[in-house]
Amino acid sequence: MRVHGRTTVHEFLGDFIVYRNLEPLDKRLPSLDDVRKETNIPQGVTPRKTQPSYAHVIVQLLQAARKLDAPGATLERLIYVGDTWMNDGIAFANVARAGDWTGLAFTASETDEPSPPEIITQGEGRLYLSNRWDAIIHFEQFCREQNFVIDAQTAVILDLDKTTFGARGRNDHVINQARVEAVRRTVGDLIGEAFNPDAFHNAYEELNQTQYHPFTADNQDYLAYVCLVLASGLYKPEELTKRVHSGEMTSFEQFINEVDRHDGDIPSSLREIHERIHSLVQEGDLTPFKAFRYNEYRATVERMGYLGDDASAQELLESEIVITQEVREAALRWRAAGALLFGLSDKPDEASIPTDDLAARGYESIHHMETHAVGAE
């Protein structure tokens, strides 16, 4: 591994990015409300990444973006780069189907020992699965072997978290550290000495696994709330996990409604937080733990680009959220070939974009934050 200088995600994506709210950062693109009618999405509903309706929104945004920077080109092909074959694979297949495009995808999650890639079919396209981020160059060769042309008729979707920066298996632990620190700050501010950080951390380590995604919906707001309740002593962790595994506790909504029915047992230090989050969940808000997400933004940007340029690649990977050089290089090659580049993230806008008061103090959106790029030799 070596350091490839400092840069930003904006260098190769510009503002062609959407976060969880599906509101493009480039205001020339249509808003979610603009495309609701064409995509049959009801008012007040924001689709999640793996839903077909999400894919229809993304297709509309990609087509609008292509008209802005290459008015004469029509999109016919899709490349998707992500870090999980399940969620990213489903999103990829849905977008390819919604756009009626031919598609190829690359996903990686780095492990100590390299192994051969696996090729699987997902819906309308094929996924190239690897445990090395530097295998993206072999994916490009795979594209050529499939006669898959990367040009102005190709849309390239880059997943942001744990792909474009904080690469899974290599640097993603720093993103997780930022989230844990954000919860600690939030809960410490709200309930003070009543917060048990060790109990919270133990619950988070257990529940922040894919086997619990059906329960937590892979939503960090939900996960933070559940761990907070467990740390308060209202539930015993082993009893909750047993109920999840047995199928007795199937969803976060079931859990928070059950907590609400035991209102008299909720510790006074937790009651205000519970009522606020429960109310937003009932309204359908996918980001109900707002204070946590605002702190996540702060904790994230504090870990971007803060080490000196004399820091080694290993030091940067250990402590700083860095840009994945292999993804950056591929993105720049594809853009030079004429492809449309677009960034997706399921991270909430509240954790990615500064509040007005922070922006006034010079804080910037995550994709504008300068940090180091680290990748293979």
N, C-alpha and C positions, 0 to 999 in steps of 0.2 A: 504494500500500500504506500502511496505517496500523496502529498498535498499538491493540489493543482491551483493554488491561489485562492482569491476571494471572488465571490460573485453573488448573484441573486437569482431566484426563480424567474423574476421578471425578465432577465436577460434573454431567455428563450421562449417564455410563454406570454410575455407582455401582460395585459389585463384580461386575456381570454381564460378566465377562471371562474368557477362557481363553487361555493361552499354549500352547506346543508340546506340553506334557505332557497337555493336555486335562483338567486338574484345575481346576474352577471356583474363582475366588477367593471367590465367595460360597458359603460352606460349607452353605447350605441346599439347594443344587443337588446332583444326584447326581454322584458321582465317576465316573471312567472305568471302574473295576471294577464299579460299580453297573449300568452300562449294557452291559457286555460281552455278557451272555447274550442280551439283546434284539437286539443288533446283530451277533452272531456274530463278535466279534473275539477271537482267541485270547489267552490270558494272555501277558504279556510283550511284546505288540505294541501300539505306539502309531501309529495311522494318520497319514499326512501330509495336508496341506491339500487336495491335488488328488485324493485317493483317495475313492471312493464310501463306504467305511466311515467315513471322517472325517465326511462329510455326515450319515450316520445318527446319529452321536454328537451332532452339533450340533443336529439336529432334536429329539432327546430333551431336550437342555439348554434349547432355546428353549421347548418346550412346558412344561417344569417351571418355567421362569422366568415364563411367562405365568400359570400357576396361582397363583404367589406374589403377583403384584401386580394381577391382574385375573382372579379365579377363574372368572367366568362367561363369559369370552371364549374363542373357538376360533380359532386362527391359520389364515388362508386365503391370505394374501399375503406376499410377501417383497421387501424392498428390500435391495440389497447395494451398499455404497460402498467402492471400492478404488482401486488405483493402476496395476494391470496388467491388460490385457484378457485375457491368456493364463491366468495362475495364478488370479487372482481370478475371471475369467470361468468357468473350469472349476469352481472351488469353488462359485460362485453357482449354476451349472446343476445341480450335484450336489445341493446343499441343496434347491433348488426341487423337483427330482425326488423326493428322499427324503421331503419333506414333502407332496408332491402339492399344491404351492402355485403360484399364478400369481406370476410374478416379473419385476421390472425392476431393472436395475443401472446404476450410474454409476461410470465410472472416468476418472481424469484423470492426465495427466503434462504439466506445464506447459512450454511452449516460448516463445521470444521473440515469435513472430508468431502471433496468434490465427488459427484456421481453423474452418470449420463443423464441427459434431459429426457423427459417423458412427453410424448405428444398425445393429447386427448382431443376428442371432438366435443364441442360444446355448442349445441344449437346450430346456428348457421355458420360457425367458424371452427377454427382449430386453435388449441392452446399449447404453447411451448413452455413446459414447466421445468425450472432449473433451481439448483441450490447454490448458484453462483451469479452475482450481479454482472460480472464481466462476461457472462455467457450471452449477453445481449448482442454482442457482435456475431456470435454463431447463429442467433435468431435472425439477424439480417441476412446471413447466408441461406438460412432456411427459407426466408421470404423469396430470395432469388430462385432457389430450387423449385418453389411452388409457382414460379412465374408471376409472383405478386409484386406489381410495380408500385413504387413509392414516388408519387408525383403530386401535381396539383389536384388530382382527383382522389387523393387519399387524406382522410382525417386521422390524426394521431391523438389519442386520449392518454394523458399521463395522470395516473393517480398521484396525489401529492404526498400525504402522510405515509411514512414508512416505505416509500418508493422513490419519489423525486428527492426527498430529503428524509433523513432518519431511516435509512434502508433497513428493512426487516432482516434480523439475524446478524446485522453488522453494527447498526447505530440506533436502532429503534428503542433501546432501553433508556436513552436520554429523553425521548418523548414521553415515555412512561414515568420517568422521574419528575418531569415537569407537571404531569397530571396529579401525581401523588402530592407533590409540594403545593399545588393549587388547592387541593382539598384540605390539606393541613392548615393552610392560611385561612381558607374560608371558614372552616369549622372552628378553628381557634378564635377567629374574630367574632363568630356568632355565639358560641357557647362557652368560650374561655376554658377554665380549669376542668370543666366537666368532660372535656374531650379526652378520650383514651387513645393516643396515637398508635400504641402497639396493637391494641385490639383492632383498630381500623385497618392498619397495614396488613395484619394477618388475614382479615376477611377479604381485603382487596386482592392479595396474592392468590387466594383460593378461587375467588369468583371471576377474576379477570382471565378466564380461560375459555377456549372455544366451546367446551362441553356445556358451559352455562349460557351460551348465547341465546338459546330458545327462551330462557328465563329473563335475561337482562336485555335482550334484543340488541346486543352489542352496542349499547348506548351508555356512554360514560356517565351521563347525568343520572341515569337509573342506578348504575353500579355504585356511584358515590353515595347516593341516598341509602341504598340497601346496606352498604358497609357502615354508614353512620348509625343506622338503626341497630345493627348488630353490635357496634362498639358501645352503644348506650346500655346494652344489657337487656333490651326489651325482648330479643330473641337470642337463643343460643345458636351459634354458627353451625354446629354439627346437626342440630335438629332441622334447621332450614335446608341445608344441603341434602339431608336425607329425604325431605319432602320433595325437593326438586328432582332428585334422581328417581324417586318412586312415581313421579307424575302427579303427585297431589298438589304441588305448587307449580303452575305452568307458565305464569307470566308476571311481569312487573306490576301490571295493573291489578292483578289479583292480590299481590303482596301489599301494595300501598293502600288498597281499599280495606284489607284485613287490618292493617295498622290503624287506619282511621276508625274502624269499629271499636278499637280498644283505646279510644281517646283518653280515657281516664288513667290508663297505665303509661302513657307517653311521658317521659321525664319533662319537667317544665322547661329545661334548657333546650329541648328538641322540638317542643310543640310549635313554636312560631315557624321554624324551618319547614316542619312537616305540613302545616296548613298552607304555606305559600306554594310548596312544590305540588301538593295534592290538588290544589285549585288549578294550577297550570296544566297538570296531567289531564284533568277533567275537560279542559278546554282544547285538548289535542295538541298542546305545545310539546314538540319533541326535545326541546332544550329547557326543561323546567327548573334546573338548578343554575339560574343565571349568575349568581355571585361566584359560584365555582368556575364557570366558564370565563368570566372576566379575569379572574385570577390565573386561569390557565393561559390566557393570552400573555399576561405579564411574565409568568414563569417560563413560557416558551421563548419569548424574545430575549429574555435574560440569558438563555443558553445558545443563542445564535451569534457567532462571530466575536465572542468576548475574549477568546484566548489570543495571544500574540502570534504573529506570523512565524515566530521561531519554534512554535509548538510542533511536536512530531505528529505524524499521521495517527499513531496509536493514542496519543494524548487527546487529540481532537475527537477521535471516534469514541473515546471513553467519556468525555465530558461535554462536548459541544454537539448541537444538532447541525449536521453538515449536509451539504448537497451531494447526491450520489453522482460522482463524476462520469461513470459509465452511461447513466441515463442522460445526463447533460450532453455528453458528446454525441450520443445517438440522436437526441432531439435536434441538435444543431445541424447534423448531417441531413436529417429528414427535412428540416425547414429549408435548408439550402437546395434540396431537390424539389421544393415547391409544395410540400405537404402542409396542411393546416395543423397547427399544434393547439391543444386545448387541455386545460387542467381541471380535474375533478377532485373534490374532497368531501367526505361526509362529516368533517369537523365543523362544528357550528360556527356561524359567522361571528358570534360573540367571543369565540376563542381564537379568531383569526384576524380580526380587524379592530383597531383601537377605538375606544369610545371617543366622543367628541372632545372631552377634556384632555385625554391622553394625546390625541392627534394634535391638539393645540400646543402641546408640550414637545412635539417633534416625533412622537411614536408613529410607526408606519405599519401597514399591513404586512403579514408574514412574508408574502411573496416579494415584497420590496426590501426585506431585511437582508443585509449583506452578511454572509457567513462563508466559511471555508468549503471548498469542494475537495473531496477525498475519494480516491479510487485506486484501482489496480495500477501497477507499474505500466 
